[in-house]
Amino acid sequence: MLGKVAKVFFVVFVSGFLLFSEFVKPVLSYDAKGIEAFGLLINGKFDVSFELREFYGNLFQGKPSLTNYHHFIFISRRKAEDKFFFTAEVIERYFYEFGANFDRFALKFGKVLVPFGADPLFHHNYGGLTGFDQKFVPFVWSEHGGVFTAHILKNPEKKTILSNDLFLVNAPSGDPTKEFSIGKGDPSKFALGDRVRFGYSHLIVYGSVYWAQYSKNYDLFMWGGDVSLAYGFLPYSLLKNLAVKAGFAYINVEGDPAKIGNYFHFSDYLRIDYKLPLNFTFRFLVGTKTMLNYKYPFYDKSTADTNDETAYNFALVYNRNGFSLQVQYVIKVEAKEQKDDFARIMVGFEF
């Protein structure tokens, strides 16, 4: 019975969405970049999702639910002619940043997006999961602090950039006798980090480090690398529509030697996007997350549990006139298998 209901719901959901997006075409421009008012730019992102969860193999045995992930309103003042800028998410207050741009450097303060890994406009892809599904770092990783960005090299004619982000932000706290994970920052603790970004043509490479003392006399050190190849990096007819991203991160933790000792967490990802006709995009994302490892390089079988997993993430995405439709299926394989595969149909709108 559930299978029939889900199939009918899917057909009605998708058909209604496509008709509605076509109806609003004369009203909304596909290239719309927000609403300007009182010298500010206003952007928004909203969605609703129908999901099937808590199944293994057969999605029609999953538990159905309707839920929401994105309900964001962004306001910003960031014009090219202005040295001073301001950007904030005002509903959930996930972040707000204000600062100044100069010829060779920029400064920003507030509840800043932590510049670790590929540009964290919203989310990371660690473990083959993105957005609110990703658990290796906070889904929107922002903390109170500041970022100093140095524009070391910027040559638009040769499509070359080299920049460095030095940041000081609140760091999470933890108990050195227990397993640690990156969480919300503690106002009394601080993290120091740095990220180097090099770009040439369609290629961007990132190298990131992050250090903090999460408890008295106990340090954590996080490091990683990312590479991004934008659409068009392969100059061949069918391959021009291909984009590839990949990366990894380690969290090395000093623990109480009498209880847990020193260990590390590891995660990686590979993301492939391919543009299809009629405003569709196919996305494949795969990645691994392993926790509480004592043996390098990636995975310690002696500590394997449900937190060690590989995710295979398939999605078909449709975008038109600011509206989006995403059909997603995620297979998760754990060291100790769980019923936590999921499928999702997400309808969204952004401006």
Backbone hydrogen bonds, N-H to C=O, Kabsch-Sander energy under -0.5 kcal/mol:
donor,donor_aa,acceptor,acceptor_aa,energy
5,V,1,M,-2.2
6,A,2,L,-2.6
7,K,3,G,-2.1
8,V,4,K,-2.4
9,F,5,V,-2.7
10,F,6,A,-2.4
11,V,7,K,-2.1
12,V,8,V,-2.4
13,F,9,F,-2.8
14,V,10,F,-2.6
15,S,11,V,-2.4
16,G,12,V,-2.4
17,F,13,F,-1.9
18,L,14,V,-2.4
19,L,15,S,-2.2
20,F,16,G,-2.2
21,S,17,F,-2.7
22,E,18,L,-1.7
23,F,19,L,-1.9
24,V,20,F,-1.9
25,K,22,E,-1.0
27,V,24,V,-1.1
28,L,24,V,-2.5
32,A,29,S,-1.7
35,I,42,I,-2.7
37,A,40,L,-2.6
40,L,37,A,-2.1
41,L,76,S,-3.0
42,I,35,I,-3.3
42,I,40,L,-0.5
43,N,41,L,-0.5
43,N,74,F,-2.8
45,K,72,F,-2.3
46,F,349,F,-2.5
47,D,70,H,-1.4
48,V,347,V,-2.1
49,S,67,T,-3.3
50,F,345,I,-2.6
51,E,49,S,-0.5
51,E,65,S,-3.0
52,L,343,A,-2.3
53,R,63,K,-1.8
55,F,341,D,-1.0
58,N,56,Y,-1.0
59,L,57,G,-0.8
61,Q,58,N,-1.8
62,G,59,L,-1.8
63,K,53,R,-3.7
65,S,51,E,-1.8
67,T,49,S,-2.6
71,H,69,Y,-0.6
72,F,45,K,-2.7
74,F,43,N,-3.5
75,I,88,A,-2.3
76,S,41,L,-1.9
77,R,86,F,-3.0
82,D,79,K,-1.3
85,F,99,G,-2.3
86,F,77,R,-1.7
87,T,97,E,-2.8
88,A,75,I,-2.3
89,E,95,F,-2.6
90,V,73,I,-2.7
90,V,88,A,-0.6
96,Y,111,K,-1.6
97,E,87,T,-3.5
98,F,109,F,-2.2
99,G,85,F,-2.0
100,A,107,L,-2.1
101,N,83,K,-3.3
102,F,105,F,-2.6
106,A,149,T,-2.4
107,L,100,A,-2.4
108,K,147,V,-1.9
109,F,98,F,-3.0
110,G,145,G,-1.3
111,K,96,Y,-1.8
112,V,110,G,-1.1
112,V,143,E,-1.8
114,V,141,W,-2.5
116,F,114,V,-2.3
121,L,119,D,-1.8
127,G,268,D,-1.6
127,G,288,T,-0.5
128,G,125,N,-1.6
129,L,126,Y,-1.0
131,G,124,H,-0.6
133,D,130,T,-1.7
134,Q,131,G,-0.9
142,S,140,V,-1.2
143,E,112,V,-2.2
145,G,110,G,-2.6
146,G,168,L,-2.4
147,V,108,K,-2.5
148,F,166,L,-3.2
149,T,106,A,-2.7
149,T,147,V,-0.6
150,A,148,F,-0.5
150,A,164,N,-2.7
151,H,104,R,-3.0
151,H,149,T,-0.5
152,I,150,A,-1.2
152,I,162,L,-1.0
153,L,162,L,-2.3
155,N,160,T,-3.0
159,K,155,N,-0.6
160,T,155,N,-2.1
161,I,199,G,-2.5
162,L,153,L,-2.7
163,S,197,R,-2.4
164,N,150,A,-1.9
165,D,195,R,-3.1
166,L,148,F,-2.9
166,L,164,N,-0.6
167,F,193,G,-2.3
168,L,146,G,-2.1
169,V,191,A,-2.1
170,N,144,H,-1.9
171,A,186,D,-0.7
171,A,189,K,-1.6
174,G,214,Y,-1.5
178,K,175,D,-2.1
182,I,136,F,-0.5
186,D,171,A,-3.5
189,K,186,D,-2.3
191,A,169,V,-3.5
192,L,211,W,-2.5
193,G,167,F,-2.5
194,D,209,V,-2.0
195,R,165,D,-2.1
196,V,207,G,-2.6
197,R,163,S,-2.6
198,F,205,V,-2.6
199,G,161,I,-2.7
200,Y,203,L,-2.7
201,S,159,K,-2.5
203,L,200,Y,-2.6
204,I,228,S,-2.2
205,V,198,F,-3.2
206,Y,226,D,-2.9
207,G,196,V,-2.1
208,S,224,G,-2.5
209,V,194,D,-2.5
210,Y,222,M,-2.1
211,W,192,L,-2.9
212,A,220,L,-2.0
213,Q,190,F,-0.7
214,Y,212,A,-0.8
214,Y,218,Y,-0.7
215,S,218,Y,-1.4
218,Y,215,S,-2.8
220,L,212,A,-2.6
221,F,252,N,-2.8
222,M,210,Y,-3.4
223,W,250,Y,-2.0
224,G,208,S,-2.0
225,G,248,F,-1.3
226,D,206,Y,-2.0
227,V,246,A,-2.8
228,S,204,I,-2.8
229,L,244,V,-3.4
230,A,202,H,-2.4
230,A,228,S,-0.5
232,G,240,K,-0.7
232,G,242,L,-0.6
233,F,230,A,-1.6
233,F,242,L,-0.5
236,Y,234,L,-2.1
240,K,236,Y,-1.5
240,K,237,S,-0.6
241,N,238,L,-0.7
242,L,239,L,-1.6
243,A,273,D,-2.5
244,V,229,L,-2.2
245,K,271,R,-2.6
246,A,227,V,-2.3
247,G,269,Y,-1.9
248,F,225,G,-2.2
249,A,267,S,-2.4
250,Y,223,W,-3.0
251,I,265,H,-2.3
252,N,221,F,-3.2
252,N,250,Y,-0.5
253,V,251,I,-0.5
253,V,263,Y,-2.9
254,E,219,D,-2.6
255,G,253,V,-0.6
256,D,176,P,-2.9
259,K,256,D,-1.6
260,I,256,D,-2.4
261,G,256,D,-2.6
263,Y,253,V,-2.0
264,F,293,N,-2.0
265,H,251,I,-2.2
266,F,290,T,-2.8
267,S,249,A,-2.0
268,D,288,T,-1.9
269,Y,247,G,-2.0
270,L,286,V,-2.4
271,R,245,K,-3.4
272,I,284,F,-2.9
273,D,243,A,-2.7
274,Y,282,F,-2.6
275,K,241,N,-2.3
276,L,280,F,-3.3
280,F,277,P,-1.1
281,T,317,V,-2.5
282,F,274,Y,-2.8
283,R,315,A,-2.9
284,F,272,I,-2.7
285,L,313,N,-2.7
286,V,270,L,-2.4
287,G,127,G,-0.5
287,G,311,A,-1.5
289,K,309,E,-2.8
290,T,266,F,-2.8
293,N,264,F,-2.8
301,K,299,Y,-0.6
303,T,300,D,-1.5
304,A,301,K,-1.3
308,D,305,D,-1.7
309,E,289,K,-2.5
309,E,307,N,-0.7
310,T,333,V,-2.2
311,A,287,G,-2.5
312,Y,331,I,-3.1
313,N,285,L,-3.2
313,N,311,A,-0.6
314,F,312,Y,-0.6
314,F,329,Y,-2.8
315,A,283,R,-2.2
316,L,327,V,-2.4
317,V,281,T,-3.2
318,Y,325,L,-3.1
319,N,279,N,-2.0
320,R,323,F,-2.7
323,F,320,R,-2.4
324,S,348,G,-2.6
325,L,318,Y,-2.5
326,Q,346,M,-2.7
327,V,316,L,-2.5
328,Q,326,Q,-0.5
328,Q,344,R,-3.1
329,Y,314,F,-2.7
330,V,342,F,-2.9
331,I,312,Y,-2.7
332,K,330,V,-0.5
333,V,310,T,-3.1
334,E,332,K,-0.6
335,A,305,D,-0.8
335,A,308,D,-2.1
337,E,335,A,-0.5
340,D,338,Q,-1.5
341,D,55,F,-2.2
342,F,330,V,-1.8
343,A,52,L,-2.3
344,R,328,Q,-2.6
345,I,50,F,-2.6
346,M,326,Q,-2.9
347,V,48,V,-2.6
348,G,324,S,-2.6
349,F,46,F,-2.6
350,E,322,G,-2.3
351,F,44,G,-2.0
